[in-house]
Structures are given as C-alpha cells and as structure tokens.
Amino acid sequence: MRIDPYLMFNGQCEAAFKFYQQCLGGTLKAMIKFSEAPKGEHGEDAAGGCGPLPPGSENLIMHACLSFNDQLLMASDTPSHCPYEGIKGCAVSLNVDSVGEAERIFAALSENGTVQMPLGKTFWAARFGMFMDQFGVPWMINCEAGKEGQ
C-alpha cells in the first residue's frame, strides 16, 4: 500500500503538471481532458458529483498523473460549475536524499510562489523549508539530518 497525493486545481492543472515535470523530472503518464472521455461518461460522475459538465469545461483536465521515483502525483481541474476553495489543511511533502537536491527542488518549485519558511538547517533535518507554489499548492521539502555531505 502507498499514499499518492491527488490535487485539485481551478483550471491550472495542465500548466501545473508541466511545471512539476520540469522541476521534478519523471513522466507524465496521463493528461486527459474532459472532452477525451468516452461518450456517455460525461454524466453526473464526470464532474465529481456536481452534475453534467457545462459548455466551456471540455478542455479542463479530468485526470493528470506524474510518475517519478516510483511515486505518483495526480490531479484534475474542478469543473467551472463546482465550488473551488483551494488546497487547505495539507501539503505535499518531498523527502529528498541530499542537500543539493533539496536546494535545487526548493528553488525550482517555489519560483513565483510564496516562501513560508526558507530552506535551512533545523534540529531534525539537514534542510527543511515550506512554500506555496505559483498554483496555490503547499509544499514541504525535507532532507534528513546526516545527509549534509551527500
């Protein structure tokens, strides 16, 4: 068993996942638009229980999947007629293997975002930092203590 984060966006899923692939590497395994769903599957469930998709939602992302380091990050756009309240009360936490990797990923993902805790040494980690990326997703980057020289 494993936990795979699933994010919801307000029309920015495609841009966000292309950015995440650029920053993290990996493979975009899926980038499926609502318009690409088989006919007959645009009913109540296609919009996550918000009812049939309204016109103009066809190019929103129904499902995206980025695979990297044997992990998955998945997401979709919230259809325009469903309420979107942003991502609250959680963060995507990346645990990396070296200080250099922590510094590179923190700098890349936080670009045009808001740093809440600059990346730095803490009593529990060689490097730890928190930020909200340019798409409104909260992140935490952690490099365990003892990996300073790697």
Summary of the structure (lengths in Angstrom):
residues: 150
radius of gyration: 17.2
end to end distance: 29.2
largest distance: 55.7
contacts: 411
relative contact order: 0.19
helix: 20%
strand: 35%
